[in-house]
């Protein structure tokens, strides 16, 4: 098992030796430095799982070092060690994103110290895994949309995907049309243990009951007019794989009882057949309406709701995560700019503002369409408001310009333009770095 790498910085060499001698150190690769500058030079070449630093050091202080690490390596957890009288600075750093701090001497609380170290490393690994998932095919996929976002709501979606991917439980995904429910389902499949097996998707709203039943359960030859041969159903074909039932709320009432039984037993028979077939499929379902409301209206079985709602993922609509719009717009701009061999330089600030204040009733799917059309029709060096569909510009009213949303949007644009370098982003915005960090925290943009 690979050891986690910890960088420890303190200008007191004797203090550093203390930790190298600790028995707990055998679980970690501890590399010590007597200055923050040396640690930064090391990070330019190699990675680290955790940084532990004194707060008062000559030349570059611990807080300055922390700010530099946050700019360049935001996913590395940071723990401070403080002497008497400097705790206030450490508390301030924790508020800005540091994981924890310990007051010296810490020899009498080593158990707590090493426990905190392990927790910080675990959190760092989890954040890195989420970041990796955003970049890999399991969250990008070869489709018309991708799961992208820095908002709190989308981070929760990413964390849910990781949490449930390897668990053999039914997952229920709620989200408006166009939010990417099937993409989340595919991400769960491709991240979990079934990734090498088949993934099938069926929209329960696209078929009549008879056809949908045949699609799911299969049928025997002669089961009905037109059944000229035996056909395997998706439950059978998804053995050891995943079956995605989209718009499950529209499943016909007579089919719901059959769905309940097959979800409980994983046993079924083809339409017109008597042989019992067993299949180890995993079900992921989705809908754009609340099943609880459908149950209350008598359109959906309550016992089926309980069977489906084992693990629930909520995908927020795009209008409630507008800080993600600059990232999404840039992603699809680059994608279509390359796909259509265009040489457009970027998106103007006015155009980005128009995208940001629009409510996006079609969610990400609509944004994808808007960006594709803009790349196709643009004849200038930049995409401007005239390249956006008429319905985007026509729906902008004074009420669209919520001050908090505009501020959040501009901060998101600055972070995107500066590749998340907060020093550069604060310069672009004309505010102090401290103010930017406070607003990043306020809007959950970290």
N, C-alpha and C positions, 0 to 999 in steps of 0.2 A: 504493500500500500504506500502510495506516494505521500511523503511528509508535507504538511502545510508550511509554507515559508513565511516567517515573521521577520520584519525589519524592526530593530530596536535602536532608538537614537537617544543618546544622553552624553553630555560632555564629561561625565564622571566614569572613567574606565572601570574603576573598582565596582561601581554599581552594576555595570553591564556584566562583569564577570560573575556576579552573584546569580544572575539568571542563567548564564551558560552552565552553571554547576547544578542547577535544579534538576531533579529526577524527571520532572514533568517535561523537561526540554527534549527528552528522547522521542516524544511524539511530534516534535516540530523541528524544522530546520531554522534555527535562529541565527540571523546575521546582524552583527552590531556595527554601529557607526558612532563616531564622536561628534559629528556635525550633520546638519540637515542637508548641506550641499552635497556631501558624499552619498547620502541616501538617494537624492534626486538623480545623481549621475548613475547610480546602480539601476534605478527604475527606468532610465532611458534605454537600458539594455535587457533587463530581466523583469519578471513579474513578481508580485508578492500577494499573499493572501490576507495579510494584516500588517498594520504599522502601529508601533507603540513608541511614543515620543515624549521626552521631557518638554515642558512648556517654556522654561526659561533657559535659553542657550545663547552663547555669544554669536555675533553676526546674524544669522537667520534664526528667529525665534520659532518656538513650536507652533504658534498660531499662524505665522507666516508660512511655515512649512505645510501646515494643514490646508491653507487656502490654495497653495500651489498644487497639492495632491488632489484637492477637490476639482480644480480646473482640468487637470490632465488625466487623472485616474479616479473618477467619482465613485467607482464601485468597490474600491479598496476600503474596508472598515478601518477606523482610526481610533485608538485609545490613547488618552493623555495620562502622564504621570506628573503630579504637581507637588511642589514644595509648599510649606506653610506660607499663606499670604497670596498665593497665585491661583487659588481655587476659583475665584470669580471669573478669571479668563477662561478656565476650563469649562465652567458652566456655560459661558457664552458660546464656546466652541461646540458643545453638545447640542445647544439650541440650533446651531447652524449645520448640524449633520454629523458631528463626531459621535461614535458609538457609546463611549463611556469615559470616565476618568477616575483615577485613584490618587489619593493623597499619600505622599511619602511620610514615614516609612511604610512599606507594604509587606515587609517580611512576616508580620504577624497575621496577614490575611491572604496568604498565598493560595489557599484552597479556593476562595472566592475569586481571586485574580485569574487563576487558570481556568476556572469555570466560565468566567466572563470572556476570556480569550477564545475558548472553544465556541461559545455562542456567537461571538462576533464573526469568527471564521465561517461558521455555518450560514449566517445571514449573508455574508459576502459571496459565498458559493451559490446561494439561492438567487441572489440578484444577477450574478454572472450568467447563471443558467437561463434566467428569464431573458436577459439581453441577447444571449446566444439564440434562443428560440425565435426571437423577433427577426433575426437575420437569416435563420436557416429555412429550408423549404417547408418545414413543418408548420411554420406560421406565415410564410409568404405564399407558397404553393404556386403551381402553374395555372392560375385562373385569372379572372378579370379583376380580382380584388385581393388585398392583403390585409392581414391583421397588424395594424400599425397604430402606435399611440404612446404618448408619455403621460396622459392624464391618469388621475387616480382610479377612475372607473376601469380603464383598459388594463392598468397594472393588476387590478384585482382579477380581471379575466385571465391574464397570463398566469397569475399565481394559481388560479383554479384549474387551469389546464394541466399544470405540473402536478397539482395535488391529486387529481383524479385519474390521470392518464393510465396508471398501472393498476388501478383498483377495478375489480370485476363488477362494477355497479352500473345501473342505468343512470344516464345523465339527461336532465331536462334543461334545454336552452331557451330562454325567453329573450325576445328582441324584436323591434319593429322590422318591417320589410326593408331589405337593403343594408342591414347592419352587419351581415356576414355570419349568420348562424351556421351555415354549412361549412364555412371555413374553420370556425371554432371546432365543429364536430370532426373535421378532417385532421385538425391539429391534435386533438385528443387521441385519435386513432394512430397518427403517425409518430406521436411521442411515446405511446405506450407499448406494451409487449406484443400487441397484435399488428404492429406496423408492417410486418412482412406478409400479412394476409390481406384478403380483399376488403375493400370499403365500398358499400353500395348505398345509394341514396334514392329515396322515392318520395314524391310530393303527394300527400294524401288528398290534396285538393284537385289533382289533375285527372283522377279516374273515378268512374262510377263504382258502386260497391262491388259488383260482380268482377269487374276488371281488376280492381285493387286487390280483392281477395285472391284472385288467380296470380297476380304479380307477387304477392307475399307468400302464399302457401303452395303455389304451383297447382297443377291439375293433371289428372289422368286422361288418357286417350278416351274420347267419347263422353267426357264429363258434361259437356254442353255443346250446342251447335257451334261448329268451327274448331272444336278441340280435336284436331286430326292426329295429334301425337302427345305423348307425355311431356310435361314441361316442369322443370324444377323451379321452385319459388325462391324468393330472396332469403327467406329464413334458412332454407337449406343451403343455398349457395354461400351464405355468410358464415358458415361453420368455421369457428376459430377466428373470424374476422368481425367486422362492425357493420351494422345496418342502421342507417340514418333515416328516421321517419320525420320528414319536414311537414309543417302545418298539421300536426297530429290532432289539433282541435277540430279539424274538418273530417276526421274519420267517421264514416257512417255508423249510426247507432248499433246496427246489427253486427257490424264488424268489431266494435269495441269489446264485446264480451269474448270474442275469439282471441283478440289481442291480449286481453287480461290473462286468459288461460295459458297461452303460449309463453307469455312473459314469466308466469309463475312456474311452469314445468319445463319449458324448452322442448316440449313434445307437441307434435301436430301431425295432421294427415293432409295429403293433397286433396284439392277439391275433386270429389267423385271417387276418392280412394278410401281404403280402410286400414292400410298399413300405417303404423305409428313410426314417425321419423323423429329422431333426436338430433339437435344441433346446438353447438356451443357458440352461439352468436352473442354479440354485445349490442344493446340497443342504446342509441342516442336519439332523443326526440327534440323537436323544436316547434315553436309556435309564436305568432305575433300577437296573440291575445292571451289573457290570463285564464288558465284552466279553471281556477276557482270560480270565476264569473260564469264560465260555461256550465260548471256543475250547478251553480245557483239557478241558472236558467233552464236546467233540465236537459241540456244538450250533450253533457259529457258525464260518464260514469265516475262517481267519487272513488270507488275502489281502484279504478284504472289510474286516476290522478295520483293516489297514494303510491301505486306501483311505479309510476313514472318519476315522481318528485323525490327520488332517493337523494340525488345530488343536483342542485340547481345552480345554473350560471345565468347571470343577467348581463346582457350586452347593452350599454347605454346608447341612446340615439346620438347622432352626430351633433345635434343642436345643444346637447348637454355636455359636450366635451370639445368645445370649439378651439381649445388650445392645441388639439391634435390636427386642426385643419392645415396649418402651414406645413407640417410634416407630411401629411397625406398628399397635399397638393404638389409639393416638391417631388415626392416619390413617383406619383403618376405622371407628372410633367417629364421627369427624366426617363421614365419607362417609355412613354409614347414618343418623346423626342428622339430616342435611340431607335425605337421600332420603325418609325417612319422616316428615318435618316434625315431628320431636320437639324438645323444648327441654331435654334432659338436659344438665346442666352439665359432667359429666366422669366420670372413673373414679376410684373411691376407691383409696387407697394399699393397702389390704388386698386389694382385687380385683386391682390391678396386681401385687402380690406373688404372688398365686395364679397369675396368668398367667405370671409370670416363672419360677416353680419347676416348673411343669408341663413334661413332656418333649415334648409336641406330636408324637406319632407321625404325624399327618396334615400336619405342617408348616404353611406359611402358609395353605394351603387350609383347614385345620381352624381356624386362628385367625380367618380371615375369617368362617367359619360361626358361631363362638362370639360374635364381636362383633356380628354381625347379629342373632343370637337375643337377645343381651343388650339391645340397643337396643329391640327389639320388646317384650320382656317387662318391662323396667324401669318401675316405677311411682313411683319416688322421684326426687329431684333429682340423685342420683349413681348410677352403676352400682356395685353392691356384690357381694360374693361370692355372695349368694343369686340374683343374676341370671345367674351362670355355670352351665353344665351340670353335672349331678351328677358326671359322670366326671372333670371337672377337679378338683373339690375332693376327691373320694374317693381320688385317686391321690397326694395329698400325704402324704409320710411324713417322718420325721426325716432320712432319707438324702437327701431332696429338697433340704434346706436346706444346700447347700454354701456355706461362708462367702464364698469368693471370688465365686461366682455372685451371691449376695445383694448383696455390696458393688458388684459391677459393675452389677447391675440398678438399685440405688438411685442410683448415679452417672449412669447413663443416664436415669433418671427426672428427676433434678435438671437435667441438661443440656437435656432436652426442655422442662421447665417454664420454664427461664430463657432459652429460645431460644438456647442455646449460649453464653450470657454466663457466663464462668467465675467472675467476681467474685460475681455473684448466686447461681450454683450452689453455690459454696463456702459462702456464707452459709446457704443452705437446708440444706446437709449438716452445718454446724457444724464445718467444718475450714478450714484456711488455704488461700488460693489456690494457694500453692506445692505443698501436699500434693495438692490436687485435680489440678493439672497433672501431677504425677508419676504419679498413679493413672490419669489419662486416657491417658497414654503407656503405662503398664503394661498396660492393658486394650485398647489400640488403639482408643480412643474419640474420637480427635481429629477 
